[in-house]
Amino acid sequence: MSDLSNKKPETGAFFQRDRAWHAPALTPGYKTSVLRSPQKALLSLDGTISEITGPVFGHSLLGELDNDLIHNFAKPGESAIGERIIVHGRVLDERGKPVPGALLEFWQANAGGRYRHKKESYLAALDPNFGGCGRTITDEDGSYRFRTIRPGAYPWPNGVNDWRPAHIHFSIFGHGFAQRLITQMYFEGDPMIWKCPIVTTIPDKSAIEQLIAPLDWANTIPMDARAYKFDIVLRGRRSTLFENRMEGN
Amino acid sequence: MVQDLGYLKESPSQTAGPYVHIGCTPNFAGITGVYETDLGTTMVNDKTLGERIIVRGRVIDGAGVPLKDALVEIWQADAAGLYNSPSELRGTADPNFTGWGRCPTGAEDGVFTFETIKPGRAPYKDGSRMAPHITVWIVARGINIGLHTRMYFGDEQQANAEDPLLARIEHRHRVATLVAPRDGSVYTFDIHLQGEKETVFLDI
């Protein structure tokens, strides 16, 4: 939140999370979840000051190339191999309000579907000019954008022939720690989306569709890069008007 | 027909996957030169007020094996019980304390470590005081939606006995899953994803 803004920060508790909209913890089709899923009921807690607050990150954190994955790991004068794309959109909350100042971190495989990670064993080649990480912070209207290459699909050890569709991972901070979210963006028209055991942990088809970014022809940069639009929705929060006053307020 | 409430749905969570380090702690993952440091590595500096402590633990799966690919984040109040956040309206938190930390579990031993300070007490909604605690969030491959929990302090028995969240845990033997024992300046907080010792996770 900018110091120049005289808007009072919101302090209401967040809307109850719709757990049926998200994947359940135990999804046997995604085998790793079997031993990593809590089995007991979660303890419900209406947000306290510990969850309605959260860390903020200033724009001064960002380096010039943080939102340019084509160049932020590349040697001077070189660039990552792959289809050049712009990913942009807005971070909103469930009330449709923009979330300014939200830190987004993203990571992805290279154009051949290979991650730059020591635990990665896929035989596709590394791109010496592609690291695979980037970050940005949303503007006052909740908008963000970054440049990258379209990641490749890749096989992974789950079923004998399971593949991940092309995707970009997103980590998002809102204004309260209860809004913390990690998700993945998929690409319009990819037939592999519906075959993926991780995608289909999400039970509702329209929830899955919320993670598929459409090609945004209008924002495509001629002779340079196609654009995909990916809006992200974080939890909304209640008005504090009718809330009990907290000690010290 | 009635008016449409017009609310949006929260974007569905997806697992952080095995390569979460590339995005969140790239230097730890060996991707150097993009960011100077990994975010959340340092919470304190020389001027931070409060008692210096170390929080250390593991995230343990249903087979008793520590996760070596998890990412743990913590969020806590400063020594006076204030959060370093714009939504903190009770006062100004210690500017030398971020309140937020992030640590991957070790690739060899599965251990996470935070160098921080012991937080003060913050108010519950009804004005009573919560015991000092640290909010903890865990993501990893195989975890479809980030897990929220809290760590309380083993040497705060009196405060813990008054804590409104701990009081709501129906099966009293499970309270211990949220209380980290102290040894010197080190608190050990092992998080069990499943089984008899399953940590109490929160829907917040």
Interface residues (C-beta under 8 A of the other chain):
Chain A: M1 P9 E10 T11 F14 Q16 R17 D18 R19 W21 H22 A23 P24 A25 T27 Y30 T32 S33 V34 L35 R36 S37 P38 Q39 K40 L42 L43 S44 L45 D46 G47 T48 I49 S50 E51 I52 T53 G54 P55 V56 F57 L61 G63 L65 D66 N72 F73 L92 D93 E94 R95 G96 E105 F106 W107 Y115 R116 H117 K118 K119 E120 G131 G132 C133 G134 R135 H169 S171 H175 G176 F177 A178 R180 L181 I182 T183 Q184 I198 V199 T201 I202 D204 A207 I208 Q210 L211 I232 V233 L234 R235 G236 E243 N244 M246 E247 G248 N249
Chain B: G6 Y7 L8 K9 E10 S11 P12 S13 Q14 T15 A16 G17 P18 Y19 V20 H21 I22 G23 C24 P26 A29 G30 I31 G33 V34 Y35 E36 L39 D61 G62 A63 L67 D69 E73 W75 Q76 A77 Y83 N84 S85 P86 S87 E88 L89 R90 G91 T98 G99 W100 A107 A122 P123 Y124 K125 D126 G127 R129 M130 H133 T135 W137 V139 A140 R141 G142 I143 N144 I145 G146 L147 H148 R150 L165 R168 I169 L193 Q194 E198 T199 V200 F201 L202 D203 I204
